[in-house]
Amino acid sequence: MRRRADTALTRLMRWLPVAVAVAIVAVLAVAWRALPDGAADEIQVTEGSAATTAAAPGTTGATETPSDTGTADTTGKAGKAGKAGKASKTVKAGGKGSGGAADGRKAADRAERAALAQAFRKRVERKALAKSAGCSDVTEVSTTITVVSYNMKSARVGGGLAAIQRVLAASGADAVLLQEVDRFRAGTGRVDQAAWLAARLGMESSFGANVSYGGSSAYGTAVLSRFPIVSSSNTHLPNGAGGQQRGLLKTVVDVDGVEVSLYSTHLQNKIDYLKVRQAQAIAPIVRADPNPVVMGGDFNAWPGDNVIGIIRSAVNDTWAAVGAGAGLTHPATNPRGRIDYLFYAHEGVVPVSASVIAATASDHRPVRADYRITGESALCPS
């Protein structure tokens, strides 16, 4: 009897590790299947973050209407594999947000997981496309770019467009994020201001129309770039009684084969609840962008305000990272507040330096920053 018991115990001890291993494998298999589509890739490769969304969580929906662009015909000149040419659209985001903070965190987590998965898929697709097009192996890119954000007050003060041009030329900017830009408005000489500046600075331009004055006359934001513009889209932000329509202009540029998303925006002045809603609409859009991100604008809020806290939940404050001093930008002649910002986000963009330019061509001072852009690019036969 004792011998049989010893034999049974010996068999049990022999097979116990196997049973434990089988149980662990089963648990891992269940957990693996529970991951979202593409999340398995995130465990092996951690990159960037995610696809652009058209509207903020909790909105009533997004509608698309044709957008206005500046010198849009010059886009898509990079000639590199995978470039889709320029596509412009305006997306209108409205409605009231819903759900509690927990729902918001869950949505943000889902967006981030999806972003990582999409970034990985994009990398794989880029390599496959490069190979099919006969391109050389993907190479590492490291390029330093200078970005300026400037509320130009429609060039109504300080010497007009020529003065704005001189400030931007002296800044050495590779990309400019502009606010309060007119296009063909009677009060500012019926000039397409973004296109006018771009032509004289050797850049391309995109324009986001937020307020229309009939025909092609409009007011909004713009992006100028020495790098080829790949695409541009303008998202109308939530508006309400007493407010002026504001937007978030996204322009994707090709920096030596690496796509970088540049955002220009201008939040509501004085109406606090609208600024908060607009910030809440912006945060998930930039958080879900799969590219390196640089966003600039006049946020009409100080660093400690709730609005900036919402924005910083999705991006990093460049001045806080590499700036020195208070970084005051407004009013230009005797600045007392920091309401103009440059932000950055995601893998592939690192701030190097930041400064405020002491210019009085507008009622705001421009903010300037250098960023190191890294990523992968494929050199293809022309």
WOBEL-V305905 format. One record per pair of residues at least 6 apart in sequence whose C-alpha atoms are under 6 Angstrom apart, sorted by sequence separation. I is the first residue (numbers start at 1). GAP is how many residues later the second one is. D is the distance in whole Angstrom. If there is no record, write none. Layout:
BEGIN
I_GAP_D / I_GAP_D
END
This chain:
BEGIN
155_6_5 / 184_6_4 / 198_6_6 / 212_6_4 / 239_6_6 / 253_6_6 / 329_6_5 / 330_6_6 / 359_6_6 / 55_7_6 / 184_7_5 / 198_7_6 / 211_7_6 / 253_7_5 / 268_7_5 / 328_7_6 / 330_7_5 / 183_8_6 / 184_8_5 / 211_8_5 / 252_8_6 / 267_8_6 / 76_9_4 / 183_9_4 / 209_9_6 / 210_9_6 / 237_9_6 / 252_9_4 / 328_9_5 / 329_9_5 / 357_9_5 / 76_10_6 / 183_10_6 / 209_10_6 / 210_10_5 / 237_10_5 / 251_10_6 / 328_10_4 / 356_10_6 / 75_11_6 / 182_11_6 / 209_11_5 / 236_11_4 / 251_11_5 / 356_11_5 / 208_12_6 / 235_12_5 / 250_12_6 / 208_13_5 / 235_13_5 / 250_13_5 / 355_13_5 / 207_14_6 / 208_14_6 / 234_14_6 / 249_14_5 / 354_14_6 / 207_15_4 / 234_15_4 / 249_15_5 / 354_15_4 / 206_16_6 / 233_16_6 / 248_16_6 / 353_16_5 / 206_17_5 / 233_17_5 / 248_17_5 / 353_17_5 / 205_18_6 / 232_18_6 / 247_18_6 / 352_18_5 / 205_19_4 / 232_19_4 / 352_19_5 / 204_20_6 / 231_20_6 / 351_20_4 / 67_21_6 / 204_21_5 / 231_21_5 / 350_21_5 / 67_22_5 / 203_22_5 / 230_22_5 / 350_22_5 / 66_23_5 / 67_23_5 / 203_23_5 / 229_23_6 / 230_23_5 / 349_23_6 / 66_24_6 / 229_24_4 / 318_24_6 / 349_24_5 / 65_25_5 / 228_25_6 / 318_25_5 / 348_25_5 / 64_26_6 / 147_26_5 / 154_26_5 / 208_26_5 / 228_26_6 / 317_26_5 / 348_26_5 / 64_27_5 / 146_27_5 / 149_27_6 / 151_27_6 / 153_27_5 / 154_27_5 / 227_27_6 / 287_27_5 / 316_27_5 / 348_27_6 / 63_28_6 / 146_28_5 / 147_28_5 / 148_28_5 / 149_28_5 / 150_28_5 / 151_28_4 / 152_28_6 / 154_28_6 / 283_28_6 / 316_28_5 / 332_28_6 / 63_29_6 / 147_29_6 / 149_29_6 / 151_29_6 / 315_29_6 / 62_30_6 / 261_30_6 / 315_30_5 / 62_31_5 / 260_31_6 / 264_31_6 / 266_31_6 / 269_31_6 / 276_31_5 / 283_31_5 / 322_31_5 / 323_31_5 / 332_31_5 / 185_32_5 / 260_32_5 / 261_32_5 / 262_32_5 / 263_32_4 / 264_32_5 / 265_32_5 / 266_32_5 / 267_32_5 / 279_32_6 / 322_32_6 / 331_32_5 / 332_32_5 / 184_33_5 / 262_33_6 / 264_33_5 / 266_33_6 / 331_33_6 / 332_33_5 / 183_34_6 / 330_34_5 / 59_35_6 / 60_35_5 / 183_35_5 / 210_35_6 / 329_35_6 / 59_36_5 / 210_36_6 / 302_36_6 / 329_36_5 / 59_37_6 / 182_37_5 / 210_37_6 / 302_37_5 / 55_38_5 / 59_38_6 / 181_38_6 / 301_38_5 / 58_39_4 / 181_39_5 / 300_39_5 / 58_40_5 / 180_40_6 / 181_40_6 / 238_40_6 / 299_40_6 / 180_41_6 / 208_41_6 / 237_41_6 / 298_41_6 / 179_42_5 / 298_42_4 / 178_43_6 / 297_43_6 / 178_44_5 / 297_44_6 / 296_45_5 / 177_46_5 / 296_46_4 / 176_47_6 / 295_47_6 / 176_48_5 / 295_48_5 / 175_49_5 / 294_49_6 / 175_50_4 / 294_50_4 / 174_51_6 / 293_51_5 / 174_52_5 / 293_52_5 / 292_54_5 / 292_56_5 / 292_57_6 / 50_65_3 / 49_66_4 / 49_67_5 / 50_68_6 / 47_69_6 / 48_71_6 / 47_72_6 / 42_74_6 / 42_75_6 / 39_78_6 / 38_79_5 / 177_87_5 / 258_117_6 / 257_120_5 / 71_124_6 / 70_125_6 / 71_134_5 / 70_135_5 / 70_136_5 / 69_137_5 / 70_137_5 / 69_138_4 / 90_143_6 / 92_143_6 / 93_143_6 / 86_144_5 / 87_144_5 / 88_144_5 / 89_144_5 / 90_144_4 / 91_144_4 / 92_144_4 / 93_144_6 / 94_144_5 / 85_145_6 / 86_145_4 / 88_145_5 / 90_145_5 / 91_145_6 / 149_147_5 / 149_148_6 / 75_153_6 / 75_154_5 / 76_154_5 / 75_155_6 / 119_171_6 / 115_173_6 / 164_197_6 / 163_198_6 / 158_203_4 / 158_204_6 / 157_205_6 / 153_209_6 / 152_210_5 / 151_213_6 / 150_216_5 / 149_217_6 / 149_218_5 / 148_219_6 / 148_220_4 / 147_221_6 / 147_222_5 / 146_223_6 / 146_224_4 / 56_225_5 / 145_225_6 / 145_226_5 / 144_227_5 / 144_228_4 / 143_229_6 / 144_229_6 / 143_230_5 / 142_231_6 / 53_232_5 / 142_232_4 / 52_233_6 / 141_233_5 / 141_234_5 / 140_235_6 / 141_235_6 / 52_236_5 / 140_236_5 / 51_237_5 / 52_237_5 / 139_237_5 / 50_238_4 / 51_238_5 / 139_238_5 / 49_239_6 / 50_239_4 / 51_239_5 / 138_239_5 / 49_240_6 / 50_240_4 / 138_240_4 / 49_241_4 / 48_242_6 / 136_243_6 / 135_244_6 / 135_245_4 / 48_298_5 / 48_299_5
END
